[in-house]
Amino acid sequence: AEIMPGGRERRIVEPGMLGPWGLAVTADGTLYAAAGLSVLRHRPDGAIDRPGRLLMAGFPGFARNVAVGNDGTMYLVNSGGAVASYVFGEEARFLVNELDQVMGIAVQADGSVLACEYGGGRLLSLKAGGAPTTLASGLDRPTGVAVGEGGRIFVAEGGAGRVVEIRGKDKDEVLSGLQEPHGLAVAGDDLYVLDRAGKAVHHVALASRKAEAIARGLPFGSAPGITPKPLPGLTGLLPGPILPFAGLAVAPDGTIYAAADGEGSILALRRR
């Protein structure tokens, strides 16, 4: 902004978001976005606020991802590899600390939290007061995770460019040939995948495994010709490295929300 004579402000670039990274939608259609230094809330009536910020007492750190359970409990992932339950204005309660870069999270029907440990190549199950349980290992830079009907678990392998379904010790490939899959979302028989480097959103009909790109050329990831350099972070305040994550969520009305981290916005996609 430019401050004009007399103190008037002239905006040169409109405010945007940091990231945004992970997204979550509640049953009433409220959208939450993990935007690094804050959590943004977009209500069904269009009102937008940031009820959680980094410098507020109790906030759990640089917010990379967010998930909300069926009981309304919010979970946040920070850049230091921690997952915490969080109520705005209260002290965060940590389920786990110091994992090797947590990316995607999702909440199962029993309230346990699924977390993708990007650096460790693991899918973990977390419960308050208990040690993490490894559900799958040997994953290639796991990013997004989503839970479907019947408790089916889907994980995006960013390094392998594919999405797999976790079935016990088996990994059943659902979609391949992607550049860098990140966010996943499931609505009934529909699986949606955000390909960050491919700048596209894909749809998979789970019953038939038929897949198609439903939107391309979206502002995900780095601009052409730009080689990103992850921020190292600040010890004690913003632990690093601060790696990006582009999330995806589906609202009850079928709207697909995508984190357009390439321009600092959230996109609303609707299938025709």
MINUVO-81320 format. One record per residue: x, y, z of N, C-alpha, C in turn. Coordinates in steps of 0.1 Angstrom, whole numbers, padded with zeros to 4 digits, always signed. Layout:
XYZXYZXYZ ...
REM end
This chain:
+0008-0012+0000+0000+0000+0000+0009+0012+0000 +0003+0023-0005+0010+0036-0005+0002+0045+0005 +0009+0052+0014+0003+0061+0023+0004+0075+0017 -0008+0080+0014-0009+0093+0007-0008+0105+0017 -0005+0117+0012-0006+0129+0020-0019+0130+0028 -0018+0132+0041-0030+0133+0049-0033+0120+0056 -0025+0109+0052-0027+0096+0059-0036+0086+0052 -0042+0090+0040-0050+0081+0033-0042+0070+0027 -0047+0057+0027-0041+0046+0022-0046+0043+0008 -0036+0041-0001-0040+0036-0015-0034+0022-0017 -0043+0012-0019-0039-0001-0021-0033-0003-0035 -0021-0009-0035-0015-0012-0048-0017-0027-0052 -0016-0036-0042-0019-0050-0044-0028-0054-0033 -0039-0060-0037-0050-0064-0027-0044-0075-0018 -0048-0076-0005-0043-0086+0004-0047-0100-0001 -0038-0109+0001-0041-0123-0002-0038-0132+0010 -0035-0145+0007-0032-0154+0018-0017-0159+0017 -0012-0163+0028+0001-0170+0028-0002-0185+0026 +0003-0190+0014-0001-0203+0010-0013-0201+0000 -0025-0205+0004-0029-0212+0016-0024-0227+0014 -0024-0234+0025-0020-0248+0025-0032-0257+0027 -0034-0264+0038-0045-0273+0039-0059-0267+0041 -0069-0274+0036-0083-0269+0037-0092-0280+0044 -0102-0275+0051-0112-0284+0056-0126-0278+0056 -0136-0286+0054-0150-0281+0053-0158-0289+0064 -0166-0281+0071-0175-0288+0081-0188-0291+0075 -0196-0298+0083-0209-0303+0078-0219-0291+0075 -0217-0280+0082-0225-0268+0079-0220-0259+0068 -0209-0264+0061-0204-0256+0050-0193-0246+0053 -0189-0245+0066-0178-0236+0070-0165-0241+0065 -0157-0232+0058-0145-0236+0052-0133-0230+0061 -0124-0239+0064-0112-0235+0072-0099-0236+0063 -0090-0227+0064-0078-0228+0056-0066-0225+0065 -0056-0234+0065-0044-0232+0072-0035-0223+0063 -0033-0211+0068-0026-0201+0060-0013-0197+0067 -0006-0206+0072+0007-0204+0078+0007-0196+0091 +0006-0183+0090+0006-0175+0102-0008-0174+0109 -0018-0180+0102-0032-0179+0108-0040-0190+0102 -0052-0191+0108-0063-0200+0103-0074-0191+0098 -0078-0192+0085-0088-0184+0080-0101-0192+0080 -0112-0185+0083-0126-0191+0084-0135-0184+0074 -0141-0192+0065-0151-0186+0056-0164-0193+0059 -0174-0185+0064-0187-0190+0068-0196-0191+0056 -0207-0199+0058-0216-0201+0047-0223-0188+0042 -0224-0178+0051-0230-0165+0047-0220-0156+0040 -0208-0161+0038-0198-0153+0031-0188-0145+0040 -0191-0144+0053-0182-0137+0063-0169-0144+0064 -0158-0137+0064-0145-0142+0065-0138-0136+0077 -0131-0144+0085-0123-0139+0096-0111-0148+0098 -0102-0144+0107-0090-0152+0111-0090-0154+0126 -0098-0163+0131-0099-0165+0146-0087-0170+0153 -0077-0176+0145-0065-0181+0151-0053-0175+0144 -0043-0170+0152-0031-0164+0146-0019-0168+0154 -0008-0168+0147+0005-0173+0152+0008-0167+0166 +0006-0154+0167+0011-0147+0180+0000-0147+0191 -0011-0154+0188-0021-0156+0199-0016-0166+0209 -0019-0164+0222-0015-0174+0232-0022-0188+0229 -0014-0198+0229-0020-0212+0227-0020-0216+0212 -0017-0208+0203-0018-0212+0189-0006-0221+0186 -0008-0233+0179+0002-0243+0179+0014-0241+0169 +0015-0230+0163+0027-0228+0154+0023-0225+0140 +0033-0225+0131+0030-0222+0117+0021-0233+0111 +0009-0229+0107-0001-0238+0103+0000-0243+0089 +0003-0256+0087+0004-0262+0074-0009-0268+0069 -0016-0275+0078-0028-0282+0074-0038-0282+0086 -0051-0284+0082-0062-0284+0091-0072-0295+0088 -0078-0301+0098-0089-0311+0097-0098-0308+0108 -0111-0312+0106-0121-0311+0116-0129-0324+0117 -0130-0329+0129-0137-0342+0131-0152-0340+0131 -0159-0351+0132-0174-0351+0132-0179-0344+0144 -0171-0344+0155-0176-0338+0168-0172-0323+0168 -0166-0318+0157-0163-0304+0156-0148-0301+0161 -0141-0311+0166-0127-0308+0170-0119-0305+0159 -0111-0294+0160-0102-0290+0150-0088-0295+0153 -0081-0300+0142-0067-0304+0143-0058-0296+0134 -0047-0292+0139-0037-0284+0131-0024-0291+0130 -0017-0290+0118-0004-0295+0116+0005-0283+0116 +0017-0283+0122+0026-0272+0121+0039-0276+0114 +0047-0266+0111+0059-0269+0103+0070-0276+0110 +0068-0278+0124+0078-0285+0132+0075-0300+0133 +0065-0305+0125+0062-0319+0126+0052-0323+0137 +0044-0313+0142+0035-0316+0153+0020-0316+0148 +0012-0324+0155-0002-0323+0152-0009-0320+0166 -0018-0311+0166-0025-0307+0178-0040-0305+0176 -0048-0308+0187-0062-0304+0186-0062-0289+0191 -0071-0282+0186-0071-0267+0189-0085-0261+0189 -0088-0253+0199-0100-0246+0200-0096-0231+0200 -0102-0223+0192-0098-0209+0191-0098-0202+0205 -0087-0196+0208-0086-0188+0221-0081-0197+0232 -0079-0210+0230-0074-0218+0241-0061-0224+0238 -0055-0231+0247-0041-0237+0245-0043-0250+0237 -0034-0251+0227-0034-0263+0218-0030-0275+0226 -0035-0286+0223-0031-0299+0229-0025-0308+0219 -0012-0311+0221-0005-0318+0211-0007-0333+0212 -0009-0339+0200-0010-0354+0199+0003-0360+0197 +0012-0353+0189+0025-0358+0186+0034-0346+0183 +0047-0347+0185+0056-0336+0182+0068-0342+0174 +0075-0334+0166+0088-0336+0160+0087-0348+0151 +0077-0350+0143+0077-0359+0132+0085-0353+0120 +0088-0361+0110+0096-0356+0099+0087-0350+0088 +0082-0338+0090+0074-0330+0081+0060-0337+0079 +0050-0333+0086+0037-0338+0084+0030-0330+0073 +0023-0336+0064+0016-0330+0054+0001-0332+0055 -0005-0342+0049-0019-0344+0050-0024-0350+0063 -0036-0345+0067-0042-0351+0079-0057-0353+0076 -0063-0363+0082-0077-0366+0081-0082-0372+0094 -0095-0371+0097-0100-0377+0109-0110-0389+0105 -0107-0400+0112-0115-0412+0110-0128-0411+0118 -0137-0421+0116-0150-0421+0123-0149-0422+0138 -0138-0430+0142-0136-0432+0156-0129-0420+0163 -0126-0410+0156-0119-0398+0161-0104-0398+0161 -0098-0410+0156-0084-0410+0155-0080-0402+0143 -0068-0396+0143-0063-0387+0133-0052-0394+0124 -0054-0394+0111-0044-0399+0102-0035-0388+0098 -0022-0391+0097-0012-0381+0094-0001-0387+0085 +0002-0379+0074+0012-0383+0064+0025-0377+0069 +0035-0386+0072+0048-0382+0076+0056-0382+0063 +0058-0370+0057+0064-0368+0044+0078-0373+0044 +0086-0369+0053+0100-0373+0053+0103-0387+0057 +0094-0393+0066+0096-0406+0070+0089-0417+0062 +0081-0412+0052+0074-0422+0043+0063-0430+0050 +0057-0425+0060+0048-0433+0068+0034-0426+0069 +0023-0435+0070+0010-0430+0074+0008-0434+0088 +0005-0425+0097+0003-0427+0111-0011-0425+0116 -0015-0432+0126-0027-0430+0133-0024-0425+0147 -0031-0414+0150-0028-0406+0162-0040-0406+0171 -0038-0408+0184-0049-0406+0194-0043-0399+0206 -0052-0391+0212-0047-0383+0223-0042-0392+0234 -0030-0389+0239-0025-0397+0251-0018-0410+0247 -0018-0413+0234-0012-0426+0230+0000-0423+0220 +0008-0434+0218+0019-0433+0209+0014-0435+0195 +0020-0428+0185+0016-0430+0171+0017-0445+0166 +0007-0449+0158+0007-0462+0153+0009-0461+0138 +0019-0469+0133+0022-0469+0118+0012-0478+0111 +0004-0472+0102-0005-0480+0094+0001-0484+0081 +0010-0476+0075+0017-0479+0063+0031-0473+0063 +0041-0480+0058+0055-0474+0057+0060-0476+0043 +0071-0471+0040+0077-0472+0026+0070-0464+0016 +0062-0454+0020+0055-0445+0011+0065-0435+0005 +0063-0431-0008+0072-0422-0014+0067-0408-0013 +0073-0401-0002+0069-0387+0001+0054-0385+0002 +0047-0392+0011+0033-0391+0012+0028-0376+0015 +0018-0372+0008+0013-0358+0010-0001-0358+0015 -0011-0360+0006-0025-0359+0011-0030-0373+0015 -0040-0372+0024-0047-0384+0029-0062-0381+0030 -0071-0390+0027-0085-0388+0028-0092-0401+0032 -0103-0400+0039-0110-0412+0043-0124-0412+0036 -0127-0424+0030-0139-0426+0023-0149-0434+0030 -0160-0437+0023-0170-0446+0029-0165-0459+0034 -0170-0464+0045-0165-0476+0051-0151-0475+0057 -0146-0463+0059-0133-0462+0064-0121-0464+0055 -0124-0464+0042-0114-0466+0032-0104-0454+0032 -0091-0457+0031-0080-0447+0033-0073-0446+0020 -0072-0433+0015-0064-0430+0003-0053-0421+0006 -0041-0424+0000-0029-0415+0003-0023-0411-0010 -0019-0399-0011-0012-0394-0023+0003-0395-0020 +0010-0402-0030+0025-0403-0029+0031-0393-0038 +0035-0382-0033+0040-0371-0041+0052-0374-0049 +0061-0383-0043+0073-0387-0050+0071-0397-0061 +0060-0405-0060+0057-0415-0070+0047-0410-0080 +0041-0398-0078+0031-0393-0087+0019-0401-0088 +0014-0407-0077+0002-0416-0077-0006-0415-0065 -0018-0421-0065-0026-0422-0053-0029-0437-0051 -0028-0441-0038-0030-0455-0035-0040-0456-0024 -0047-0467-0023-0056-0471-0013-0048-0480-0003 -0049-0477+0010-0042-0485+0020-0051-0496+0024 -0047-0509+0022-0056-0520+0026-0047-0529+0034 -0047-0527+0047-0038-0535+0056-0023-0532+0052 -0016-0542+0049-0002-0540+0044+0000-0537+0030 -0012-0538+0022-0011-0536+0008-0014-0522+0004 -0009-0518-0008-0011-0504-0013-0016-0507-0027 -0029-0504-0029-0036-0506-0042-0036-0493-0050 -0030-0493-0061-0029-0481-0069-0042-0477-0075 -0046-0464-0073-0059-0459-0077-0057-0450-0089 -0047-0442-0089-0044-0432-0100-0029-0430-0101 -0024-0430-0113-0009-0428-0115-0007-0418-0126 +0006-0415-0129+0009-0406-0140+0008-0391-0136 +0007-0388-0123+0006-0374-0119+0020-0369-0117 +0021-0356-0116+0034-0350-0114+0038-0348-0099 +0028-0343-0091+0030-0341-0077+0017-0340-0070 +0010-0351-0068-0003-0351-0061-0001-0346-0046 -0010-0338-0042-0011-0332-0029-0024-0335-0022 -0033-0326-0022-0046-0327-0015-0055-0338-0021 -0062-0345-0012-0072-0355-0016-0085-0352-0009 -0096-0355-0015-0109-0354-0009-0118-0365-0015 -0127-0370-0006-0136-0381-0011-0150-0376-0007 -0160-0378-0017-0174-0376-0015-0181-0387-0021 -0186-0396-0013-0193-0408-0018-0184-0417-0027 -0187-0418-0039-0179-0427-0049-0169-0418-0056 -0168-0405-0053-0159-0396-0060-0147-0393-0052 -0135-0395-0058-0122-0391-0053-0117-0380-0061 -0113-0369-0054-0107-0358-0061-0092-0356-0057 -0084-0353-0067-0069-0352-0064-0064-0339-0070 -0057-0332-0062-0050-0320-0066-0036-0323-0070 -0032-0321-0083-0019-0323-0087-0012-0309-0087 -0003-0307-0077+0002-0293-0076+0011-0290-0087 +0021-0298-0090+0030-0295-0101+0023-0296-0115 +0013-0305-0116+0006-0306-0128-0005-0295-0130 -0007-0287-0120-0017-0276-0120-0031-0280-0125 -0035-0292-0119-0048-0297-0123-0055-0304-0111 -0068-0306-0113-0076-0313-0104-0082-0325-0111 -0080-0337-0106-0085-0349-0112-0096-0356-0104 -0105-0363-0111-0116-0370-0105-0115-0385-0108 -0117-0393-0098-0117-0408-0100-0130-0413-0095 -0138-0420-0104-0150-0427-0099-0145-0440-0093 -0146-0442-0080-0140-0453-0073-0146-0466-0077 -0158-0467-0081-0164-0480-0084-0158-0485-0097 -0156-0476-0107-0151-0481-0120-0136-0478-0122 -0131-0470-0113-0117-0465-0115-0115-0456-0127 -0125-0451-0133-0124-0442-0144-0119-0429-0139 -0109-0423-0146-0103-0411-0141-0103-0401-0152 -0104-0388-0148-0103-0377-0158-0099-0364-0151 -0092-0355-0158-0089-0342-0153-0101-0333-0155 -0106-0327-0144-0118-0319-0145-0114-0304-0146 -0102-0301-0143-0098-0287-0144-0082-0286-0146 -0078-0278-0155-0064-0277-0158-0059-0262-0158 -0046-0260-0158-0041-0247-0159-0044-0239-0146 -0045-0245-0135-0048-0238-0123-0036-0232-0116 -0037-0222-0108-0026-0215-0101-0021-0223-0089 -0016-0235-0091-0010-0243-0081+0006-0242-0082 +0013-0243-0071+0027-0244-0072+0034-0232-0077 +0047-0234-0081+0055-0223-0086+0051-0219-0100 +0054-0206-0103+0052-0201-0117+0062-0207-0126 +0059-0208-0139+0069-0214-0149+0082-0206-0148 +0093-0214-0148+0106-0208-0148+0112-0205-0134 +0104-0207-0124+0108-0204-0110+0112-0217-0103 +0123-0217-0097+0128-0229-0089+0126-0225-0075 +0117-0232-0068+0114-0228-0054+0126-0231-0045 +0127-0223-0035+0138-0225-0024+0130-0225-0011 +0128-0237-0005+0121-0238+0008+0127-0229+0019 +0119-0223+0026+0124-0214+0037+0130-0223+0048 +0141-0220+0054+0147-0228+0064+0140-0227+0078 +0132-0217+0080+0125-0215+0092+0133-0207+0103 +0127-0205+0114+0133-0198+0125+0132-0207+0138 +0143-0211+0143+0143-0220+0155+0135-0213+0166 +0126-0221+0172+0118-0217+0183+0105-0209+0180 +0104-0204+0167+0092-0197+0163+0086-0204+0151 +0093-0205+0140+0088-0212+0128+0098-0223+0124 +0097-0235+0131+0106-0245+0127+0105-0249+0112 +0116-0252+0106+0116-0255+0092+0122-0269+0089 +0124-0272+0076+0121-0264+0065+0106-0262+0063 +0102-0251+0058+0087-0248+0056+0084-0252+0041 +0080-0265+0040+0077-0270+0027+0062-0268+0024 +0058-0266+0012+0044-0263+0008+0035-0275+0008 +0022-0272+0009+0012-0283+0008+0000-0276+0002 -0006-0281-0009-0018-0276-0015-0030-0285-0013 -0039-0281-0004-0050-0289+0000-0062-0289-0009 -0071-0298-0006-0084-0299-0013-0094-0304-0003 -0107-0299-0005-0118-0302+0003-0131-0302-0005 -0141-0310-0001-0154-0310-0008-0164-0307+0002 -0173-0297-0001-0183-0292+0008-0195-0301+0007 -0205-0301+0016-0217-0309+0015-0225-0307+0003 -0224-0295-0003-0232-0292-0015-0224-0296-0028 -0213-0303-0027-0205-0307-0038-0195-0298-0043 -0194-0286-0038-0184-0276-0042-0170-0281-0038 -0160-0281-0048-0147-0285-0045-0138-0273-0043 -0132-0272-0031-0123-0261-0028-0109-0265-0029 -0101-0257-0036-0087-0260-0039-0078-0249-0034 -0067-0252-0028-0058-0242-0023-0049-0238-0034 -0051-0226-0040-0043-0221-0051-0031-0213-0045 -0021-0221-0041-0009-0215-0034-0001-0207-0044 -0003-0209-0057+0005-0201-0067+0001-0186-0067 -0011-0183-0062-0015-0169-0062-0021-0164-0049 -0021-0173-0039-0026-0169-0026-0041-0168-0025 -0048-0178-0031-0063-0177-0031-0069-0191-0029 -0082-0192-0027-0089-0205-0026-0099-0205-0038 -0098-0216-0046-0107-0217-0057-0119-0226-0054 -0131-0222-0059-0143-0230-0057-0146-0236-0071 -0146-0249-0072-0149-0256-0085-0162-0263-0084 -0170-0263-0095-0182-0270-0095-0184-0278-0107 -0187-0291-0106-0188-0299-0118-0201-0297-0124 -0201-0298-0138-0214-0296-0145-0219-0310-0149 
REM end
